[in-house]
């Protein structure tokens, strides 16, 4: 069982002006890993606050996986990937690439998502878009590789070549 942190990045969600539908959906989707949500937080689109929560999830809570939702676009306040870039040790570019490639097939606007994935120590951090539909679609795209990625990060032996 993997431990998961969910971080929703939303100005309106952080002040209670919008229900966090994407974060609540992630709670449900995590069961497919298998995973258990250990920590959940909603923060505004403020780079330093996002960065601090990511550090807390990784270094204090020691979760295996952090899923962020929101703040991945190109508007001036969309800074989730920037904050993530500051805390990761290594980038996992294939995850962001496949989300954009597969997303484009359903919605051409998905290519403006800047979401990334990377590793901090032994925690995988993945930025997902903010809409529930995009969260579901992107989670399903990543699902076949998430458990394997987490196992490899934790140092487990095994072949990577065959699913």
Secondary structure by P-SEA (a helix, b strand, c coil): cbbbbbbbbccccccccccaaaaaaaaaacccccccccccccccccaaaaaaaaaaacccccccbbbbcccccccccccaaaaaaaccccccaaaaaaaaaaaaacccccccccccccccccbbbbbbcccaaaaaaaaaaacccaaaaaaaaaccccccccc
